Amino acid sequence: KVGKLFDKTAFHRSQTLGYRNGYAVVRHPTVGIGGDRLQVSQLSQAELDKLASKAPVLTYGQPKQAPRAEFIPAYVAFDKKVLKFDAYFQEDVPLSTEEHYRIRQVNIYYYLEDDSMSVIEPVVENSGIPQGKLIKRQRLAKNDRGDHYHWKDLNRGINITIYGRTFRIVDCDKFTQVFLESQGIELNPPEKMALDPYTELRKQPLRKYVTPTDFDQLKQFLTFDKQVLRFYAIWDDTDSMFGECRTYIIHYYLMDDTVEIREVHERNDGRDPFPLLMSRQRMPKVLVENAKNFPRCVLEISDKEVLEWYTAKDFIVGKPLTILGRTFFIYDCDPFTRQYYKEKFGISDLPRIDVSKKEPPPVKQELPPYNGYGLVEDSAQNCFALIPKAPKKDVIKMLMNENKVLRYLAALESPIPEDKDRRFVFSYFLATDMISIFEPPVRNSGIIGGKYLGRTKVVKPGSSVENPTYYGPSDFFIGAVIEVFGHRFVILDTDDCVLKYMESNAAQYSPEALLSVQSRVRKQGAPAPELDNQQMEEDPGVQELEALIDTIQRQGKDRPCRDNIRKMFQIYDKEASGHVDRETFFKICDSFHLPVDDSLVKELIRMCSHGEDKIDYYNFVRAFSN
């Protein structure tokens, strides 16, 4: 073998880098050091790795894998599951002579759903230390390598360092103990919570001492701290000019016998929202003689200037109280104040006093006397509002009577001879109840015609100024006298529109007005009725009756024969007196469908009546044609 070694001359390593088509390729060495031939496998490295990892397979195929367990995410499995540990840490107090360090107890919470932690210190009242949440919920770093605390790192009786502060875990709750034991963690025995030396020192009983004064102010402060008496009062200043009655709240602080007066503001009361009328201070009740001129606005009042201060017994419900020159009347208090007075002074009856004032009856608005200009309604609007508005109008009446005008011919009633021949046209507008007067011009009369009176409402004579009565359509008929601002006019004639209006609205007119129109129609129509002239001249009532019968005969259409009507009345008239009672009369008229509701027929029935229960049917039947 030594000889063969000396026979070899090439001891270099075979070249494994080659180039093919300009690209570098790897060549496997076939010859080793010294020129010996290497046994090179013909398989690639990937095929060799596959063969190495291949497991033997049975003849009947691959074994079936068990189904995978259902995946439950951590935020669902550990939702609302929190581990709680009781711990404490020690804090140095370098600037205090009474304590050198302080023990602060905390609770460490570990949230299983996202492996976050938080540190919370229970809040102690009046501790003077910012307490509560010391470290908000987050994942806390365990070391400088970036590892975070896990629940496996937590146990009882160990120290953990969070942000440079070392916490000593002493115990945990029942849920945390069961959870850690179920995960195979052996828990250390619990430890006692360390106590703060200064807190334990404060718990010791106070040293008793004798105060040189009769009243212990410290005891009063500690006993009545946060105890306040509340009274509800009013200040009635209505006797002075521009004074008013205002409500206040009086607070009496039992801890130092100070008084505070607060204002009670209402919505939209027009006052600045300033809360206090008098700030909290002790209120003197009786001053010494020499202290009456004491400059209280500059210097504070001390016990040397005051003989007696206000105390709780001076505030009684139902009694007045003068503070700084203002007299307040206390009308109520809160339940705590009632209980205090019952226990302290034995006063159990402090009922609420009703101080609400009844509103005076509204003052009746009196309008100033009418000055004669314009209408009364228009002048009254200046008294109702600063910017007067037009009085409301009857819109429905205006729409129904639009462009409807009643015209009358009238003469002026005047002792002057030149005025006897003057004629005027009255126009009555039904939509607004206004009247206008026009005088037709007459040549060579010496009087200028034209508009005599513009459109306006005319007041009847004798009506009051406060409640005026205006002329209406029923006041205009032939022969009527109309007084317009001191001038008297007599109606002489009407147009056809007035006749139609009176016929359709006969209920508005008096019998006198209807008869005046009927006589005008009779004069314009056929010959007069057949009556003895001597009889008509002797009895004016007969003239009116004949005129009315003639008018009904002219207007009658499709009415039954009067002979039939007369026979029916005669059947019921057993005594042949020519009269029947009213019930029988209307019963017969109803059987013949006679228009007893017509205004002219009503007037005829009235004129044919004899007494209260009898009606003359002879004259009534004459009004109907054969």
Buried (B, 14 or more C-beta within 10 A) or exposed (E): EEEEEEEEEEEEEBEEEEEEEEEEEEEEEEEEEEEEEEEEEEEEEEEEEEEEEEEEEEEEEEEEEEEEEEEEEEEEEBEEEBBBBBBBBBEEEEEEEEBEEBBBBBBBBBBBBEBBBBBBBEEEEEEEEEBEEBBEBEEBBBEEEEEBBEBEEBBBEBEBBBEEBEBBBBBBBEEBBEBBEEEEEEBEEBEEEBEBEBBEEEEEEEEEEEEEEEEEEEEBEEEBEEEBBBBBBBBBBEEEEEEEEBBBBBBBBBBEBBBBBBBEBEEEEEEEEEEEBBEEEBBBBEBEEEBEEBEEEEEEBEEEBBEEBBEBEBBBBEEEBEBEEBEBBBBBBBEEBBEBBEEEEEBEEBEEEEBEEEEEEEEEEEEEEBEEEEBBEEBBBEEEEEEEEEEEEEEEEEEEBEEEBBBBBBBBBEEEEEEEEBBBBBBBBBBBBBBBBBBEEEEEEEEEBEEBBEEBBBBEEEEEEEEBEBBEBBBBBBEBEBBBEEBBBBBBEBBEEBBEBBBEEBEEBEBEBBBBBBBBBBEEEEEBBEBEEEEBEEEEEBBBBBBBBBBBBEBBEEBBEBEEBBEBBEEEBEEEEBBBEBEBBBEBBEEEEBBEEBBBBBBBBEBBBEEEEBBBBEBBBBBBEE
